[in-house]
């Protein structure tokens, strides 16, 4: 069975219209999850806690895509560019 690992993390952004963190050392690592559904639930819970702060953002990273050696690499966006 293939694992589809997902990492949920977030923090305060410099500008709410961009994806650059204000302080990388202060990124909140919520955790690693075995499927998208549980990662989404964790993401939603954390995002709702910070809904009043427009600079706070949480993300779901599809770690399983990094491990899939069968699939050709895709271009990725650098955070903050």
C-alpha positions as CSV (number, residue, x, y, z in Angstrom):
1,X,0.0,0.0,0.0
2,X,1.4,3.4,-1.0
3,X,1.6,6.0,1.7
4,X,0.4,9.5,0.8
5,X,2.2,11.6,3.5
6,X,1.1,15.2,4.1
7,X,2.8,17.8,6.2
8,X,0.8,20.6,7.8
9,X,2.6,23.7,8.8
10,X,2.1,27.4,9.1
11,X,3.1,30.8,10.4
12,X,3.0,34.5,10.1
13,X,3.6,35.9,6.6
14,X,5.4,39.2,5.8
15,X,2.6,40.1,3.4
16,X,-0.8,38.3,3.3
17,X,-0.7,38.4,-0.5
18,X,2.6,36.4,-0.7
19,X,3.9,33.1,0.8
20,X,7.0,34.4,2.5
21,X,7.2,33.8,6.3
22,X,8.0,36.6,8.6
23,X,10.2,34.4,10.8
24,X,11.2,31.0,9.5
25,X,12.4,30.0,13.0
26,X,8.8,30.5,14.2
27,X,7.1,28.2,11.7
28,X,4.5,26.0,13.5
29,X,4.8,22.4,12.4
30,X,1.4,20.8,13.1
31,X,2.4,17.3,12.0
32,X,2.8,14.6,9.4
33,X,-0.4,12.8,8.4
34,X,-1.0,9.5,6.5
35,X,-3.6,10.9,4.1
36,X,-5.1,14.1,2.8
37,X,-8.3,13.9,4.8
38,X,-6.6,13.9,8.2
39,X,-4.1,16.5,7.0
40,X,-7.0,18.7,5.8
41,X,-8.8,18.3,9.2
42,X,-5.6,19.4,11.0
43,X,-5.1,22.3,8.6
44,X,-8.6,23.5,9.0
45,X,-8.4,23.3,12.8
46,X,-5.2,25.4,12.9
47,X,-6.5,27.8,10.3
48,X,-9.7,28.4,12.2
49,X,-7.7,29.3,15.4
50,X,-6.0,32.1,13.6
51,X,-8.8,33.4,11.4
52,X,-8.6,36.9,12.9
53,X,-5.0,37.3,11.9
54,X,-4.8,38.0,8.1
55,X,-1.0,37.4,8.2
56,X,-1.3,33.8,9.5
57,X,-1.4,31.0,7.0
58,X,-1.3,27.2,7.2
59,X,-0.4,24.9,4.3
60,X,-0.6,21.3,3.4
61,X,2.6,19.9,1.7
62,X,2.2,16.7,-0.3
63,X,5.3,14.9,0.9
64,X,4.4,11.8,-1.0
65,X,5.0,13.7,-4.2
66,X,8.6,14.2,-3.2
67,X,9.1,10.5,-2.6
68,X,7.5,9.3,-5.8
69,X,10.5,8.3,-7.9
70,X,8.3,6.9,-10.7
71,X,6.9,10.3,-11.5
72,X,8.9,12.9,-13.4
73,X,9.8,15.9,-11.2
74,X,7.5,18.9,-11.6
75,X,8.5,22.5,-11.3
76,X,7.8,24.0,-7.9
77,X,7.4,27.6,-6.7
78,X,9.9,28.9,-4.2
79,X,8.1,30.4,-1.3
80,X,8.4,34.1,-1.3
81,X,9.2,34.6,-5.0
